[in-house]
């Protein structure tokens, strides 16, 4: 007990303990609660560490749509900030806010391409979100 109070135990270790409990315990109601808590804590810990790929794996294993949404929304925002637009789009598809996130990601990707003077690429990105004003700006940049 003193060890647990003074040392941080990774949430993945607690999850493994809960999985073992599910095999050997006769109290399945308690097992279910412990597994849900362990999955939740594992996903949250991984999200806080920006480890979205692993967090997504555990969220999917849990079959908890709220956890999948959490990973999708936070993963999309994280990769958007890093200008890793393909990964941001992958994660945004798992979010309840995917339409809004997708539009924001495409807009930022188009702006990034404009700043790099890749106007043709920016035009094709802006066309995906029907941003006519930005498309006009790209044509001005071409000439």
C-alpha positions in Angstrom: 0.0 0.0 0.0 2.8 2.5 0.8 4.4 1.7 -2.6 1.1 2.7 -4.4 0.9 5.9 -2.4 4.4 7.0 -3.2 5.0 5.7 -6.7 3.1 6.5 -9.9 1.8 3.3 -11.5 1.2 3.6 -15.3 -2.5 3.4 -16.2 -1.6 0.6 -18.7 -0.4 -1.5 -15.7 -3.7 -1.0 -13.9 -5.5 -1.9 -17.1 -3.6 -5.2 -17.3 -4.5 -5.9 -13.7 -8.2 -5.2 -14.5 -8.0 -7.6 -17.5 -6.5 -10.3 -15.3 -9.2 -9.7 -12.8 -11.8 -10.2 -15.5 -10.5 -13.7 -16.1 -10.3 -14.9 -12.5 -13.0 -12.9 -10.7 -16.5 -14.1 -10.1 -17.9 -10.6 -9.5 -18.4 -9.6 -13.1 -20.2 -6.4 -12.2 -17.2 -5.1 -10.3 -14.9 -6.4 -13.1 -16.9 -4.3 -15.6 -16.6 -1.2 -13.5 -12.9 -1.7 -13.0 -12.3 -2.3 -16.7 -14.2 0.8 -17.7 -12.3 2.9 -15.2 -8.9 1.4 -16.2 -9.6 2.0 -19.9 -10.7 5.6 -19.2 -7.6 6.3 -17.1 -5.3 4.7 -19.7 -6.7 6.7 -22.6 -6.6 10.0 -20.7 -3.0 9.3 -19.6 -2.0 8.6 -23.2 -3.8 11.7 -24.5 -2.1 13.9 -21.9 1.2 12.4 -23.2 0.2 13.2 -26.8 0.4 9.5 -27.6 -2.8 9.4 -29.8 -2.1 6.3 -31.7 -1.9 4.1 -28.6 -4.8 6.0 -27.0 -6.9 5.3 -30.0 -6.1 1.6 -29.8 -7.2 1.4 -26.1 -10.3 3.6 -26.8 -11.4 1.2 -29.6 -10.8 -1.8 -27.3 -13.0 -0.2 -24.7 -15.9 0.3 -27.2 -16.5 3.6 -25.4 -17.6 6.1 -28.0 -16.9 9.0 -25.7 -13.3 7.9 -25.4 -13.0 7.5 -29.1 -14.4 11.0 -29.6 -12.0 12.4 -27.0 -9.0 10.8 -28.8 -10.3 12.0 -32.2 -10.9 15.6 -31.2 -7.7 16.0 -29.2 -5.6 14.1 -31.8 -6.9 16.3 -34.6 -6.2 19.5 -32.7 -2.7 18.2 -31.8 -1.7 17.2 -35.3 -3.2 20.4 -36.7 -0.9 22.5 -34.5 2.0 20.4 -35.8 0.8 21.0 -39.4 0.5 17.2 -39.9 -2.7 17.6 -41.8 -3.1 14.0 -43.0 -2.9 12.7 -39.4 -5.2 15.5 -38.2 -7.8 14.5 -40.8 -7.5 10.9 -39.7 -8.3 11.7 -36.1 -11.0 14.3 -36.9 -13.0 11.5 -38.6 -13.4 10.0 -35.1 -14.7 13.2 -33.5 -18.3 14.2 -33.0 -17.1 17.6 -34.3 -15.6 16.2 -37.5 -17.3 18.6 -40.0 -16.1 21.6 -38.2 -12.6 20.1 -37.6 -12.3 19.0 -41.2 -13.1 22.5 -42.4 -10.5 24.1 -40.0 -7.9 21.5 -41.0 -8.4 22.2 -44.7 -8.4 25.9 -44.2 -5.1 25.8 -42.3 -3.6 23.4 -44.8 -4.6 25.8 -47.6 -3.1 28.8 -45.8 0.1 26.8 -45.2 0.4 25.9 -48.9 -0.2 29.6 -49.8 2.6 30.7 -47.5 4.8 28.2 -49.3 3.7 29.7 -52.7 2.1 26.4 -53.7 -1.0 28.2 -55.0 -2.2 25.2 -57.1 -2.1 22.9 -54.1 -3.9 25.6 -52.0 -6.6 26.0 -54.6 -7.4 22.2 -54.6 -7.5 22.3 -50.8 -9.8 25.4 -50.6 -12.0 23.8 -53.2 -12.7 20.9 -50.8 -14.4 23.4 -48.4 -15.8 25.7 -51.1 -13.8 28.7 -49.9 -14.2 30.9 -52.9 -12.5 34.0 -51.3 -9.3 32.0 -50.6 -9.4 30.5 -54.1 -9.5 34.0 -55.6 -6.6 35.0 -53.4 -4.6 32.1 -54.7 -5.3 33.1 -58.3 -4.1 36.6 -57.5 -0.9 35.0 -56.1 -0.4 33.1 -59.3 -0.2 36.3 -61.4 
